Amino acid sequence: MTKTHVLADFSKDSSLSNWKIVNDGVMGGLSKSKIDLTKEGYARFKGSISLDNNGGFAMVQYTFDEINIKPFNRLKIILKGDTKSYQFRIKSKKEEYYAYVYPIQTSGKWESIEINLSEMYPAFRGRKLNIPNFSEPTLEQFSILIGNKKKEDFELQIDKIVLE
């Protein structure tokens, strides 16, 4: 049996209190987003991206107590997107200035996306950094970002996120 660690498993009774929205307003942008629960019990990250005032991204972020991830080598995310591209991002330590990124292209249907942790590359403000891919022993934060350099509405539903 495969060892797993559930990072998020949504239901109608799920708390979103540790989930935080970080939009481009931190740098003057006007994009808007929110996270809520659907009547079916999925998390829904939705909003609209604006390119005005040098904007162009929206992100939902989940921070938790440090997890030892040495026994795991991949993430599995069960989600339903809107055919748009997103980034799944992780941080070993929440205070790190950069994140490790994996791009996701959604299909518009429910799907299970598997990400090898070692394929996640370091990036800061959209630029890939010249340091090795993810190989850290711990995890304290993950986030989902949309920033496709265009004005667009978006909606992403999330059922579960698991370390395997």
C-alpha positions in Angstrom: 0.0 0.0 0.0 1.3 3.4 -0.9 2.0 5.8 2.0 0.1 9.0 1.7 -0.4 12.3 3.6 -3.6 14.3 2.9 -2.8 18.1 2.6 -6.4 19.1 1.8 -9.6 17.1 1.4 -12.7 19.2 1.0 -16.3 18.6 2.0 -19.3 20.8 2.8 -18.0 21.2 6.4 -14.4 22.1 5.5 -12.8 25.2 7.0 -11.1 27.7 4.7 -9.7 29.7 7.6 -6.0 28.8 6.8 -6.5 29.7 3.1 -5.4 33.2 2.1 -5.9 35.1 -1.1 -2.9 37.0 -2.5 -3.8 39.0 -5.6 -1.7 41.4 -7.7 -3.0 44.3 -5.5 0.2 43.7 -3.5 1.9 45.5 -6.4 -0.9 47.8 -7.5 -2.9 45.5 -9.7 -6.7 45.2 -9.8 -7.3 41.4 -10.1 -9.9 39.9 -7.8 -10.4 36.4 -6.5 -11.9 34.4 -3.7 -12.1 30.9 -2.3 -15.3 29.3 -1.1 -17.0 26.0 -1.0 -19.4 24.7 -3.6 -22.7 23.1 -2.5 -21.1 19.8 -3.4 -18.3 20.4 -1.0 -15.4 21.3 -3.2 -13.1 24.3 -2.7 -13.6 26.8 -5.5 -10.9 29.4 -6.4 -12.5 31.9 -8.8 -12.1 35.5 -9.9 -11.0 37.8 -12.7 -7.6 38.8 -13.8 -6.9 42.4 -14.7 -3.8 43.7 -16.5 -4.5 47.2 -15.3 -1.9 48.9 -13.1 0.7 46.3 -13.9 -1.5 43.5 -12.5 -2.0 40.1 -13.9 -2.3 37.4 -11.2 -4.4 35.9 -8.5 -3.3 33.2 -6.0 -4.7 31.2 -3.2 -2.3 30.1 -0.5 -2.4 27.5 2.3 0.1 27.5 5.1 0.4 24.7 7.7 2.8 23.4 10.3 5.9 21.9 8.9 5.5 18.4 7.4 8.4 16.0 6.9 8.0 14.9 3.3 11.0 12.6 3.0 8.8 9.5 2.6 7.0 11.1 -0.4 8.1 12.0 -3.9 5.0 13.3 -5.6 1.7 15.3 -5.2 -1.6 14.3 -6.5 -4.3 16.9 -7.0 -7.9 16.1 -7.9 -9.4 19.1 -9.5 -11.7 20.5 -12.2 -10.5 23.5 -14.1 -11.8 25.7 -16.8 -9.3 24.8 -19.6 -6.9 27.5 -18.4 -3.3 27.2 -17.2 -2.4 27.4 -13.5 0.7 27.0 -11.4 0.9 24.7 -8.4 3.5 26.2 -6.1 5.2 24.8 -2.9 7.5 26.2 -0.3 9.7 24.2 2.1 9.7 27.2 4.5 6.9 29.8 4.3 9.3 32.7 4.6 11.3 31.8 1.5 11.1 34.5 -1.1 10.8 32.0 -4.0 8.5 29.0 -4.6 8.9 25.8 -6.5 6.5 25.8 -9.5 4.8 23.2 -11.6 2.5 24.4 -14.5 -0.9 22.8 -14.8 -3.1 22.9 -17.9 -6.7 22.1 -16.9 -9.0 20.2 -19.2 -12.4 21.4 -18.1 -13.2 18.0 -16.6 -12.5 16.4 -13.3 -8.9 15.0 -13.4 -6.1 13.7 -11.2 -2.9 15.5 -11.8 0.3 13.9 -10.5 3.4 16.0 -9.9 6.8 14.6 -9.2 8.3 16.9 -6.5 11.7 16.8 -8.2 10.2 18.3 -11.4 9.1 21.5 -9.5 11.5 24.3 -10.5 12.4 27.4 -8.4 10.9 30.7 -9.5 10.5 34.3 -8.2 8.1 36.8 -9.7 7.7 34.7 -12.9 11.4 34.1 -13.5 13.0 30.7 -13.2 16.0 30.8 -10.7 19.3 29.2 -11.4 19.2 26.8 -8.4 18.3 23.1 -8.3 14.7 21.8 -8.5 12.8 20.9 -5.3 14.6 18.4 -3.1 13.8 19.7 0.4 12.9 17.5 3.4 10.0 19.7 4.6 6.9 21.5 3.4 5.0 24.4 5.0 3.0 26.0 2.2 1.4 25.4 -1.1 -0.5 27.7 -3.4 -2.3 27.8 -6.8 -1.7 30.8 -9.0 -3.2 32.0 -12.3 -1.3 34.6 -14.3 -1.5 34.0 -18.0 -0.6 37.5 -19.1 -4.2 38.2 -20.2 -7.5 39.6 -18.9 -9.7 36.6 -18.0 -12.2 35.1 -15.6 -11.3 31.8 -14.0 -12.8 29.1 -11.8 -10.9 26.1 -10.4 -12.6 23.5 -8.2 -10.4 21.3 -5.9 -11.4 18.1 -4.3 -8.2 16.8 -2.7 -4.4 17.4 -2.5 -2.3 14.4 -1.3 1.4 13.7 -0.9 2.3 10.2 -2.2 
